[in-house]
Amino acid sequence: MKWIKRLLLALLALLAGFFLLLAGFIIVDGLTAQSSSELANVTYTDASGDELHGYLAVPDGPGPHPAVLMIHEWWGMNESITIMAEALANEGYVVLAADGYRGNVTSQVPRALWLRLTTPEEQVFSDLDTGLDYLRSLENVDTERVASMGFCFGGGHSLQLGLRQSENLALTVIYYGSLVTDPDLLRPLTAAQPVLGVFAEEDQTIFVEEVLEFEAALNSLDIDNQITIYPDVGHGFVTETNFNQPGIAGDAWQEAVDFLALNLQGQ
């Protein structure tokens, strides 16, 4: 029995060491990582007076233009999302990449998971609502043609924004984000709001079965939708390095460009 006790103690020591190392890694990354405020080019204030940051990309011409609130992945508002915002602006949209983490950004999975789990969801909801209000307040934005669009963490929040702000959004774009499959909870989307969902066949976080349930729930409510499951790719397959390249990622990006053009520009 003594050897079992020693083995358990050794395992506990290893686990404690692992968690201490992980905590240290998260703390060091938090102290050394770039703040998203360094990338931001606009600020706006929430109802409590807190200053929030975003990255605004604008097309040529005075407008009014259709607009997109773009929501980042779980890494935070990094350079990647600003590149994609600029690409969409080149298609004729005013794009606000809103910061859902209040300056926190990382390139490391442990801290990304930490941020995802510890950032209060109600705070994220409020910050994105404030970002949408700011975007709609711009003189060069047509408030009747505003969409939400997000990736991963941002994909789930794009859907949640559509549910909260259906009267202020013309459509919702979701890239492999957390889903709602209960038709009663999806009912707010019936307010003339088409939905584009882009998903991955080999995604190990958003499973195909859940995507099909989501599609069935939308169809049961007669919500116009376009759901695509791309084969042979996993979660997060559209990135700033491949969205404008030939292949599946480029096709998935172009699907959103075409969907936006059809519904917001009548093309």
C-alpha positions as CSV (number, residue, x, y, z in Angstrom):
1,M,0.0,0.0,0.0
2,K,2.9,2.4,0.7
3,W,3.9,2.3,-3.0
4,I,0.4,3.3,-4.0
5,K,0.5,6.3,-1.6
6,R,3.9,7.3,-2.9
7,L,2.7,7.1,-6.5
8,L,-0.4,9.2,-5.7
9,L,1.8,11.8,-3.9
10,A,4.1,11.9,-6.9
11,L,1.2,12.4,-9.3
12,L,-0.2,15.2,-7.2
13,A,3.2,16.9,-7.1
14,L,3.4,16.6,-10.9
15,L,-0.1,18.0,-11.3
16,A,0.7,20.9,-8.9
17,G,3.9,21.6,-10.8
18,F,2.1,21.6,-14.1
19,F,-0.6,24.0,-12.9
20,L,2.0,26.3,-11.4
21,L,4.0,26.3,-14.6
22,L,0.8,27.0,-16.6
23,A,-0.2,29.8,-14.3
24,G,3.3,31.3,-14.6
25,F,3.1,31.1,-18.4
26,I,-0.3,32.9,-18.4
27,I,1.0,35.6,-16.1
28,V,4.2,36.2,-18.1
29,D,2.2,36.3,-21.4
30,G,-0.2,38.8,-19.9
31,L,2.7,41.0,-18.9
32,T,4.6,40.8,-22.2
33,A,1.8,40.5,-24.8
34,Q,0.9,43.4,-27.0
35,S,-2.3,45.3,-26.1
36,S,-5.0,45.5,-28.7
37,S,-5.2,49.2,-28.0
38,E,-1.9,49.6,-29.9
39,L,-3.8,48.4,-33.0
40,A,-6.9,50.4,-32.4
41,N,-7.7,53.5,-34.4
42,V,-11.0,54.4,-32.8
43,T,-12.4,54.7,-29.3
44,Y,-15.9,54.9,-28.0
45,T,-17.5,55.0,-24.6
46,D,-20.0,52.6,-23.0
47,A,-22.9,53.5,-20.7
48,S,-20.7,53.4,-17.6
49,G,-18.1,55.8,-19.1
50,D,-15.5,53.1,-19.8
51,E,-13.4,53.7,-22.9
52,L,-13.5,50.9,-25.5
53,H,-11.3,50.3,-28.5
54,G,-11.8,49.1,-32.0
55,Y,-10.3,49.1,-35.5
56,L,-12.3,50.9,-38.1
57,A,-11.7,50.2,-41.8
58,V,-13.5,52.3,-44.4
59,P,-14.1,52.1,-48.1
60,D,-13.6,54.8,-50.6
61,G,-16.3,57.4,-51.1
62,P,-18.6,59.4,-48.8
63,G,-21.3,56.7,-48.5
64,P,-23.6,55.9,-46.9
65,H,-22.2,52.4,-47.1
66,P,-23.3,49.1,-45.7
67,A,-21.4,48.1,-42.6
68,V,-20.1,45.1,-40.7
69,L,-19.3,44.6,-37.1
70,M,-16.5,42.1,-37.1
71,I,-15.7,40.0,-34.0
72,H,-12.3,38.4,-33.4
73,E,-11.3,34.9,-32.4
74,W,-10.4,33.9,-28.8
75,W,-6.9,35.4,-29.3
76,G,-8.4,38.9,-28.9
77,M,-8.4,41.9,-31.3
78,N,-5.0,41.1,-33.0
79,E,-3.5,42.2,-36.3
80,S,-5.2,39.2,-38.1
81,I,-8.7,40.6,-37.6
82,T,-7.5,44.1,-38.8
83,I,-6.2,42.6,-42.0
84,M,-9.6,40.9,-42.7
85,A,-11.4,44.1,-41.8
86,E,-9.4,46.0,-44.4
87,A,-10.1,43.3,-47.0
88,L,-13.9,43.6,-46.4
89,A,-13.7,47.4,-46.5
90,N,-12.2,47.0,-50.0
91,E,-15.5,45.3,-50.9
92,G,-17.4,48.4,-50.0
93,Y,-18.2,48.1,-46.3
94,V,-17.5,50.2,-43.3
95,V,-16.0,47.6,-40.9
96,L,-15.6,47.9,-37.2
97,A,-13.4,45.2,-35.6
98,A,-14.7,45.5,-32.0
99,D,-12.5,44.5,-29.1
100,G,-14.3,42.0,-26.9
101,Y,-11.4,41.6,-24.4
102,R,-10.7,45.2,-23.4
103,G,-7.1,45.3,-24.6
104,N,-6.1,41.8,-23.8
105,V,-4.6,39.8,-26.7
106,T,-2.5,36.7,-27.0
107,S,-1.0,34.3,-29.5
108,Q,-0.7,31.4,-26.9
109,V,-3.4,28.8,-26.4
110,P,-3.3,28.7,-22.6
111,R,-3.9,32.4,-22.1
112,A,-6.5,32.4,-24.9
113,L,-8.4,29.7,-23.0
114,W,-7.9,31.7,-19.8
115,L,-9.3,34.9,-21.4
116,R,-12.2,32.9,-22.9
117,L,-13.1,31.5,-19.5
118,T,-12.5,34.5,-17.3
119,T,-13.8,37.4,-19.3
120,P,-17.4,38.0,-18.1
121,E,-19.8,37.2,-20.8
122,E,-22.2,40.0,-19.9
123,Q,-19.2,42.4,-20.3
124,V,-18.5,41.1,-23.7
125,F,-22.2,41.4,-24.7
126,S,-22.3,45.0,-23.5
127,D,-19.0,45.9,-25.2
128,L,-20.2,44.5,-28.5
129,D,-23.6,46.2,-28.2
130,T,-21.7,49.5,-27.6
131,G,-19.5,48.8,-30.7
132,L,-22.6,48.2,-32.8
133,D,-24.1,51.5,-31.5
134,Y,-20.9,53.3,-32.4
135,L,-20.8,51.8,-35.9
136,R,-24.4,52.7,-36.6
137,S,-23.8,56.2,-35.4
138,L,-21.2,57.0,-38.1
139,E,-22.4,59.4,-40.8
140,N,-21.0,57.2,-43.6
141,V,-23.0,54.1,-42.5
142,D,-26.4,53.1,-43.8
143,T,-28.1,51.9,-40.6
144,E,-30.5,49.7,-42.6
145,R,-27.6,47.7,-44.0
146,V,-25.6,46.5,-41.1
147,A,-24.3,42.9,-40.5
148,S,-22.5,41.1,-37.7
149,M,-19.7,38.7,-38.6
150,G,-17.4,36.7,-36.4
151,F,-14.9,33.9,-36.2
152,C,-14.6,31.1,-33.6
153,F,-15.3,33.0,-30.3
154,G,-16.5,35.9,-32.5
155,G,-18.7,33.6,-34.5
156,G,-20.7,32.6,-31.4
157,H,-20.9,36.2,-30.4
158,S,-22.0,37.2,-33.9
159,L,-25.0,34.9,-33.4
160,Q,-25.7,36.2,-29.9
161,L,-25.5,39.8,-31.2
162,G,-28.1,38.9,-33.8
163,L,-30.3,37.5,-31.2
164,R,-30.0,40.5,-29.0
165,Q,-30.0,43.2,-31.7
166,S,-32.2,41.7,-34.4
167,E,-33.9,45.1,-35.0
168,N,-30.5,46.7,-35.7
169,L,-29.0,44.1,-37.9
170,A,-29.8,43.1,-41.5
171,L,-28.0,39.7,-41.4
172,T,-25.6,37.5,-39.3
173,V,-22.5,35.7,-40.5
174,I,-21.0,32.9,-38.3
175,Y,-17.7,31.3,-38.9
176,Y,-17.5,28.1,-36.8
177,G,-18.9,29.7,-33.7
178,S,-20.9,28.3,-30.7
179,L,-24.5,27.6,-31.8
180,V,-28.0,27.8,-30.4
181,T,-30.2,24.9,-31.5
182,D,-33.4,25.6,-29.6
183,P,-35.9,27.1,-32.1
184,D,-37.6,29.1,-29.3
185,L,-34.2,30.8,-28.5
186,L,-33.6,31.5,-32.2
187,R,-36.9,33.1,-32.8
188,P,-35.6,36.7,-32.7
189,L,-33.8,36.0,-35.9
190,T,-37.1,35.8,-37.7
191,A,-37.0,39.7,-37.9
192,A,-36.0,39.6,-41.6
193,Q,-32.5,38.5,-40.8
194,P,-30.8,35.9,-43.1
195,V,-28.0,33.8,-41.6
196,L,-24.8,32.5,-43.2
197,G,-23.0,29.8,-41.3
198,V,-19.5,28.5,-42.3
199,F,-18.3,25.3,-40.6
200,A,-15.7,22.6,-40.8
201,E,-16.3,18.9,-41.2
202,E,-13.4,18.0,-39.0
203,D,-14.1,20.6,-36.3
204,Q,-13.6,19.1,-32.8
205,T,-15.4,21.9,-31.0
206,I,-18.4,22.6,-33.2
207,F,-19.5,19.2,-34.4
208,V,-21.3,18.5,-37.7
209,E,-24.3,17.1,-35.8
210,E,-24.8,20.4,-33.9
211,V,-24.5,22.3,-37.2
212,L,-27.2,20.2,-38.7
213,E,-29.4,20.8,-35.7
214,F,-28.9,24.5,-36.0
215,E,-29.8,24.5,-39.7
216,A,-32.9,22.4,-38.9
217,A,-34.0,24.9,-36.2
218,L,-33.6,27.8,-38.6
219,N,-35.6,26.0,-41.2
220,S,-38.3,25.3,-38.7
221,L,-38.7,29.0,-38.2
222,D,-38.5,29.8,-41.9
223,I,-35.4,31.9,-41.3
224,D,-33.5,32.4,-44.5
225,N,-30.1,30.7,-44.1
226,Q,-27.1,29.4,-46.0
227,I,-25.2,26.7,-44.0
228,T,-22.0,25.2,-45.5
229,I,-19.8,22.5,-44.0
230,Y,-16.4,22.5,-45.7
231,P,-14.8,19.0,-46.0
232,D,-11.4,18.0,-44.8
233,V,-10.7,21.0,-42.7
234,G,-10.8,21.7,-39.0
235,H,-11.7,24.6,-36.7
236,G,-10.3,28.0,-37.5
237,F,-9.4,27.1,-41.1
238,V,-9.9,30.7,-42.5
239,T,-7.0,32.9,-41.5
240,E,-5.4,36.2,-42.5
241,T,-2.8,34.3,-44.5
242,N,-5.1,32.2,-46.6
243,F,-8.5,33.9,-46.9
244,N,-7.5,35.5,-50.2
245,Q,-5.8,32.5,-51.6
246,P,-7.2,29.7,-53.9
247,G,-8.6,26.8,-52.0
248,I,-11.1,26.0,-49.3
249,A,-10.3,28.9,-47.1
250,G,-10.6,31.3,-50.0
251,D,-13.9,29.8,-51.0
252,A,-15.2,30.1,-47.5
253,W,-14.2,33.8,-47.4
254,Q,-15.7,34.5,-50.8
255,E,-19.0,32.8,-49.7
256,A,-19.4,35.6,-47.1
257,V,-18.4,38.3,-49.5
258,D,-21.0,37.0,-52.0
259,F,-23.7,36.6,-49.2
260,L,-23.1,40.2,-48.0
261,A,-23.1,41.6,-51.5
262,L,-26.4,39.8,-52.3
263,N,-28.2,40.9,-49.1
264,L,-26.6,44.3,-48.4
265,Q,-25.7,45.6,-51.9
266,G,-28.3,43.7,-54.1
267,Q,-25.6,42.2,-56.2
